[in-house]
Amino acid sequence: MDETMMEFIDTMQENHVTQSNIVAGVLMHMNRKAANVRAENVDDINNLLAFFKECKKNN
């Protein structure tokens, strides 16, 4: 787990947030992070496909 997430958990615990709400917050963060990675990968795949199309057109 990254340092930011550990700080988030520490802050939640210091403010007496229930364990289930902390887990929910961590899971939401992980889901957002995964969604951002998927969005970045989509652009990479589209760029790669465009590159290969251009190469095929030039050959």
N, C-alpha and C positions, 0 to 999 in steps of 0.2 A: 504494500500500500504506500502511496506517495505521501510526502510530508504534509502537503496541504490537507489531504484527507484526514491524517492523524490529528492535525490542529483542529479541524472541523469536529471530529469526534470528541476531543478534549473539551472544546468549548461547549458542546452539547451536554457533556457529562457535568461540567461545572455549573451549568444552568438547570440541572436536575431534570433533563429531558429523559423520558422513558426509553428503555433499551429498544423497544420495538420501533419507536419513532427514529431513533438513531440508525437502526438497520435500514429502515425505509429511506432515509436520507442518503445513506451510502449507496443503496441500490439505485436510486434515481440518478445520482452522480455517475455511477458506473454506466448506466444505460445511456445517459447523455454523451459521455465520453465515447462509447462504442458507436453511437449514431454519428458523431463527428468524424470518427475514423472511416466509417462506411462512406460518408459523403465525400471525404477527401479521396478515397479509393475510386469512387465513380468517376471523378474528374481525371484521375490518373489513367483509368482504363479507356475513357473516351479519347484522351490525348494520345495514348499508345495506338489505338485503332486508327486515328486520323494520321498518325505518323506512318503506319504501315500502308494505308491507302495511298498516301503521297509517294512513298517509295515504289509501290506497285505501278503507279501512274507514270513515274519517271523511268521505269525499266521496261 
